[in-house]
Amino acid sequence: METLKSGSDTLFILLGAILVFAMHAGFAFLELGTVRRKNQVNALVKILMDFAVSTIAYFFIGYTVAYGTQFFTGAETLAARSGFELVKFFFLLTFAAAVPAIISGGIAERARFEPQLIATFILVALVYPLFEGIAWNERFGIQAWLTAQTGAAFHDFAGSVVVHAVGGWIALPAVLLLGARHGRYGKDGSISAHPPSNIPFLALGAWILAVGWFGFNVMSAQTIDKINGLVAINSLMAMVGGTIAAWAVGRNDPGFVYNGPLAGLVAVCAGSDVMHPLGSLVVGSVAGVLFVKMFTLVQNRWKIDDVLGVWPLHGLCGAWGGIAAGIFGSRALGGLGGVTLASQVAGTLLGIVIALTGGFIIYGTLKTLMGIRLDQESEYLGADLAIHKISATPEHDS
């Protein structure tokens, strides 16, 4: 019976891993549809290479940092429980690899290829697993301390903060250190619009992400006995809330409409297992408004060239989701309880601090040692040169 249960759990989490792995195609097409046509092939190659590098970094270093588990044992040990631990690694790897996929959207169209791969390796090997281990494996005693001080540990069921906020807040220093794309902002204060190059590709990316997200959230239970349909319905309600809110506030802009469901899904991850569906609808709706308003403010007022708006979408909506779990997860608002606002705020702020610190150190060091931005006069370096030759286009980044 134990073998059957382990086999079922292995299949369950494997299906989850496949769904989240498919989300990386969503990241690729979302970026593909947003960047200018001359940079589309670069975006596709970058997402795939980031996933490959993330796998190596997480297998050899990151998973051990977060969970203290390594894979340098005999095959008999690795096959225990139908290889459940190995498939769990695959599932959690797809989460870890989402961090560089998130960053990729912010730094699109002007980041050098090889330095970004180096950053990906370090982030997935050390920075992301550091907070992952704290939040999901009670490393360093921080969760125990929060429980003693506030009555509950920091709760992030599927990664509003662990994955999305961390990815978004790492992206912010990368975007700032890179600077804006050439010609994006004029010296006279003018703004050159770079509208999405392909709305169908952008929409396809959003649909792939939204479908895969139900594996991202529901299968974060990791074993069949812990699966909960509440997570699925809460994800659905947050998704539609984000969609409608982004449509209303974004004045029918298709770029906003198709990022709205993603904003809602980012925000609901943390508390999807403890909130009432009506609470999830509110959380998703707030996230949709937050994304549209902050994307516009960041691009037009602050003149930060975050191409896909990953800091508002993942960084801010993820942080909102972490805090919202402490609000709408409370019994007073129809939730299941077991969460506190104080713990949620503390855990969210800790994730932001780790992300910002890691982002500034890694991208700042790479900028000093080898440069992180494509030079306008010799832009196709390394993989970019190959892409240029294959596409046979005379165009270059700006």
FENWOKA-V821416 format. One record per helix or strand of 2 or more residues. SS is the DSSP state (a for helix, b for strand). FROM is the first residue (numbers start at 1). TO is the last residue. Records with the same first field share a line. If there is no record, write none. Layout:
SS=FROM-TO + FROM-TO
//
This chain:
a=2-34 + 37-67 + 75-78 + 80-106 + 113-137 + 139-150 + 160-178 + 199-221 + 224-226 + 229-249 + 254-268 + 277-301 + 310-328 + 331-333 + 341-369 + 383-391
//
